[in-house]
């Protein structure tokens, strides 16, 4: 998740690397019988425009257009920091045989902070699919031309820099911002974080002038950056990426912090090992299709395939490492 020059962060980066095995809309086929899977219903625990929404719809798009999936449907279910969708999937498990719920680092964070009582252990982890860097975004007409300028204002008066995020206080967008300002020599507990329900609303808050800065996923910001509505001051990869070579990293601006957020899918309790294996086989095939490359490059995602067993082990490791980091930053 995070990386900086501490033993804790090195463990985190290494655990992500060790666990990783690199390898919309419904688009019905003329003959669904030719597909590997007939249908998937994607359950999205947040609103439109966020990282979960983009990951579910992008995966559905690639699977259907490539012919690996007969049809895809999508359901946004906001509430409880993602807890509403998790509870729904558990309580209606018998009716959710073809449902995959998208989630990411927040399922670990919000379980640790007791935002909801469940954890990944109450579901069936299916696969880790992509990694998404974080980004710090300002409106196109912002006075800020670099992240260093934001840091200077923050150090002078932390309350003057309102930072939007598409998730609750103490969640991932907040933690990423706190970690960046800490690495820059600021007080992470002084971050003035304004929570919104999903990335789309957080972006709207930024563009309306409610906040000065947005902490979000890089994939969520790229389209608006390409259209000229926003500027991305920094992204959290160790190096610039080919899909967005103009966007600088924090590290090249003298801030020793990196971050990558995994996103993956979970099935309802009771889902058979055979069904999980079928999901894994189809998702792994997806990476070799041109349809997936179109979606991936558009979003600037990193390919991180973690089949079920590897994914479960990774989640256990994340739970310990993220918990340690949250204690270090004062969130636990």
C-alpha positions in Angstrom: 0.0 0.0 0.0 2.4 2.7 1.1 6.1 2.9 0.6 8.7 5.1 2.2 12.1 4.6 3.8 11.0 2.7 6.9 11.0 -1.0 7.7 7.2 -0.9 7.9 6.7 0.4 4.4 9.4 -1.9 2.9 7.4 -4.8 4.3 4.3 -3.5 2.7 5.8 -3.0 -0.7 7.5 -6.5 -0.6 4.3 -8.2 0.5 2.4 -6.6 -2.5 5.2 -7.7 -4.8 5.4 -11.2 -3.4 1.7 -11.8 -3.6 1.3 -10.4 -7.1 1.4 -12.9 -9.9 1.8 -10.8 -13.1 0.6 -12.4 -15.9 -20.2 0.0 -18.7 -22.7 -1.8 -19.6 -24.0 -5.2 -20.4 -22.6 -6.4 -23.8 -24.5 -9.6 -24.7 -22.9 -11.9 -27.2 -24.8 -13.1 -30.2 -24.3 -16.6 -28.6 -23.7 -16.5 -24.9 -22.9 -20.3 -25.1 -19.5 -19.4 -26.7 -18.5 -17.5 -23.5 -16.4 -19.0 -20.7 -19.1 -17.7 -18.2 -22.7 -16.9 -19.0 -23.2 -13.9 -16.7 -21.8 -11.9 -13.8 -23.7 -9.3 -11.7 -21.1 -6.8 -10.4 -22.0 -5.3 -7.0 -20.3 -1.9 -6.4 -20.2 -0.7 -2.8 -20.0 3.0 -3.7 -21.5 5.5 -6.1 -20.8 6.3 -9.7 -17.5 7.7 -10.8 -15.4 6.1 -8.1 -12.5 3.6 -8.3 -14.8 0.6 -7.5 -17.3 1.7 -10.1 -14.6 2.1 -12.8 -13.0 -1.3 -11.9 -16.2 -3.2 -12.0 -17.5 -1.6 -15.2 -14.1 -1.7 -16.9 -13.7 -5.4 -16.1 -17.2 -6.1 -17.3 -16.5 -4.2 -20.5 -13.3 -6.2 -21.2 -14.9 -9.6 -20.4 -18.0 -9.1 -22.6 -16.3 -7.4 -25.5 -13.7 -10.1 -25.6 -16.3 -12.8 -25.6 -15.2 -14.4 -22.3 -18.5 -13.4 -20.6 -22.0 -13.6 -22.0 -23.5 -10.6 -20.2 -22.6 -8.2 -17.4 -24.9 -6.2 -15.1 -24.0 -3.6 -12.5 -25.5 -2.4 -9.3 -24.2 0.6 -7.2 -25.0 0.2 -3.5 -23.6 3.0 -1.4 -23.7 3.2 2.4 -21.8 2.4 5.5 -18.4 2.9 3.9 -19.1 -0.1 1.8 -20.7 -2.0 4.7 -24.2 -1.9 3.2 -23.1 -3.9 0.1 -21.1 -6.4 2.2 -24.0 -7.0 4.5 -26.4 -7.4 1.5 -24.1 -9.9 -0.1 -23.9 -12.0 3.1 -27.6 -11.8 3.9 -28.8 -12.7 0.4 -26.0 -15.2 -0.3 -28.3 -17.9 -1.6 -29.5 -15.6 -4.4 -26.0 -14.3 -5.3 -24.6 -17.2 -7.2 -23.4 -15.0 -10.1 -22.5 -11.9 -8.2 -19.0 -10.5 -7.7 -18.5 -7.6 -5.4 -15.5 -5.3 -6.1 -13.5 -4.0 -3.2 -10.0 -2.8 -2.4 -7.8 -1.7 0.5 -10.8 -0.1 2.3 -12.3 -3.5 3.2 -9.2 -4.0 5.4 -9.1 -0.4 6.8 -12.8 -0.2 7.6 -12.9 -3.6 9.2 -9.9 -2.6 11.5 -11.6 0.7 12.4 -15.0 -1.0 13.0 -16.8 1.0 10.4 -18.6 -2.3 9.7 -18.4 -5.5 11.7 -17.5 -7.8 8.9 -14.1 -8.6 7.3 -12.9 -10.2 4.1 -13.2 -13.5 6.0 -17.0 -13.3 5.9 -16.9 -13.4 2.1 -15.1 -15.5 -0.5 -12.1 -13.7 -1.9 -12.0 -14.5 -5.6 -9.1 -12.6 -7.1 -7.0 -9.5 -7.0 -7.2 -7.9 -10.4 -5.5 -4.5 -10.7 -3.4 -2.0 -8.9 -4.1 1.8 -9.1 -1.8 4.5 -8.0 -3.1 7.5 -6.0 -3.1 11.0 -7.4 -3.3 14.5 -6.0 -5.5 16.7 -8.2 -6.3 20.4 -8.5 -8.7 22.3 -10.8 -7.1 23.5 -14.0 -7.2 27.1 -12.9 -5.7 26.4 -9.4 -2.9 28.5 -8.1 -0.9 25.4 -7.3 1.5 24.3 -10.0 3.4 21.7 -7.9 2.8 19.6 -4.9 5.6 21.4 -3.1 3.5 24.6 -3.2 0.6 22.7 -1.5 3.0 21.4 1.1 4.3 25.0 1.8 0.7 26.2 2.4 0.0 23.2 4.6 3.0 23.7 6.8 2.1 27.4 7.2 -1.6 26.7 8.0 -2.9 23.2 7.7 -6.5 24.3 7.8 -6.0 26.4 4.7 -5.6 23.3 2.6 -8.9 21.4 2.4 -8.5 18.0 0.9 -11.4 16.1 -0.7 -11.6 12.3 -0.8 -14.2 9.8 -2.0 -14.3 7.9 1.3 -14.8 8.5 5.1 -12.3 10.0 7.5 -9.5 7.6 8.4 -10.0 5.7 5.1 -7.7 5.2 2.2 -7.9 8.6 0.5 -7.3 10.2 3.9 -4.4 7.9 4.8 -2.7 8.5 1.4 -2.8 12.3 2.0 -1.7 12.0 5.6 1.3 9.8 4.5 2.3 12.2 1.8 2.3 15.3 4.1 4.1 13.3 6.8 6.8 12.4 4.3 7.1 16.0 3.3 7.7 17.0 7.0 4.2 18.0 8.0 1.9 16.8 10.7 -0.3 13.9 9.3 -2.9 14.5 12.1 -3.4 18.1 11.0 -4.7 17.2 7.5 -8.1 18.9 6.8 -9.9 16.1 5.1 -13.4 16.5 3.6 -15.1 13.1 3.0 -17.5 12.6 0.1 -19.5 9.5 -1.0 -17.4 8.2 -3.9 -14.9 9.7 -6.2 -17.3 11.4 -8.5 -18.8 13.5 -5.8 -15.3 14.3 -4.4 -14.3 15.5 -7.9 -17.4 17.6 -8.1 -16.5 19.2 -4.7 -13.1 20.0 -6.0 -14.3 21.6 -9.3 -16.9 23.6 -7.4 -14.3 25.2 -5.2 -15.3 23.4 -1.9 -11.8 22.0 -1.6 -8.3 23.0 -2.8 -7.0 19.5 -3.4 -8.4 16.0 -4.2 -6.8 12.7 -3.0 -8.0 10.0 -5.3 -7.1 7.1 -7.6 -5.1 8.0 -10.7 -7.5 6.2 -12.9 -10.4 8.4 -11.6 -8.5 11.6 -12.5 -6.9 10.8 -15.9 -10.0 11.3 -18.0 -10.7 14.8 -16.6 -7.0 15.6 -16.7 -6.9 14.7 -20.4 -10.0 16.9 -21.0 -8.3 19.9 -19.4 -10.7 20.2 -16.4 -8.0 19.3 -13.8 -4.3 19.1 -13.3 -2.6 16.2 -11.5 0.2 17.5 -9.4 1.6 14.2 -8.4 1.0 10.4 -8.5 2.3 7.8 -6.1 4.2 5.4 -8.3 7.9 5.0 -7.8 8.3 6.0 -11.4 6.2 7.8 -14.1 4.0 5.5 -16.1 3.8 5.1 -19.9 0.1 5.7 -19.9 0.5 9.2 -18.4 4.2 10.2 -18.8 3.5 13.9 -18.1 2.4 13.3 -14.5 5.3 13.6 -12.0 5.7 11.3 -8.9 5.9 12.5 -5.3 9.4 11.0 -5.1 10.8 13.1 -7.9 9.4 16.2 -6.0 11.5 15.2 -3.0 8.7 13.4 -1.1 9.7 9.9 -0.2 6.3 8.1 -0.3 4.8 5.6 -2.8 1.4 3.9 -2.8 -0.5 1.4 -4.9 -4.1 0.3 -4.1 -5.1 -3.2 -5.1 -8.7 -3.9 -6.3 -10.3 -7.2 -6.6 -13.4 -9.3 -6.4 -15.3 -11.2 -3.7 -18.1 -13.7 -3.9 -21.0 -14.5 -1.5 -20.4 -16.9 1.4 -20.9 -20.5 0.3 -19.6 -20.0 -3.3 -18.1 -23.3 -4.4 -14.4 -23.8 -5.1 -15.4 -24.8 -8.6 -17.1 -21.5 -9.3 -14.2 -19.6 -7.8 -11.8 -21.5 -10.1 -14.0 -20.7 -13.1 -13.9 -17.0 -12.2 -10.1 -17.2 -11.8 -9.6 -18.9 -15.1 -11.7 -16.4 -17.0 -10.1 -13.3 -15.3 -6.6 -14.6 -16.1 -7.5 -15.1 -19.8 -8.8 -11.5 -19.8 -5.3 -10.1 -19.4 -4.3 -11.4 -22.9 -7.1 -9.7 -24.7 -6.9 -6.4 -26.6 -10.2 -5.4 -25.1 -8.6 -5.5 -21.6 -5.5 -3.5 -22.8 -7.9 -0.8 -24.0 -9.5 -0.6 -20.6 -6.2 -0.9 -18.7 -4.3 1.8 -20.6 -7.2 4.2 -20.4 -7.2 4.0 -16.6 -3.4 3.7 -16.1 -3.9 0.5 -14.1 -1.1 -1.9 -13.1 -1.8 -5.6 -13.8 -1.8 -7.5 -10.6 -3.4 -10.9 -10.8 -3.8 -12.7 -7.5 -5.7 -16.0 -7.8 -7.9 -17.0 -4.8 -5.4 -18.7 -2.5 -2.7 -16.0 -3.1 -5.3 -13.3 -2.7 -6.4 -14.6 0.7 -2.8 -14.8 2.0 -2.2 -11.3 0.7 -5.3 -9.9 2.5 -4.1 -11.5 5.8 -0.7 -9.8 5.4 -2.3 -6.4 4.5 -4.4 -6.6 7.6 -1.3 -6.6 9.8 0.7 -4.1 7.8 -2.1 -1.6 7.3 -3.0 -1.9 11.0 0.6 -1.0 12.0 0.6 1.9 9.6 -2.7 3.3 10.9 -1.3 3.1 14.5 1.9 4.9 13.3 -0.3 7.7 11.8 -2.6 7.9 14.8 -5.7 6.5 13.2 -5.9 3.4 15.4 
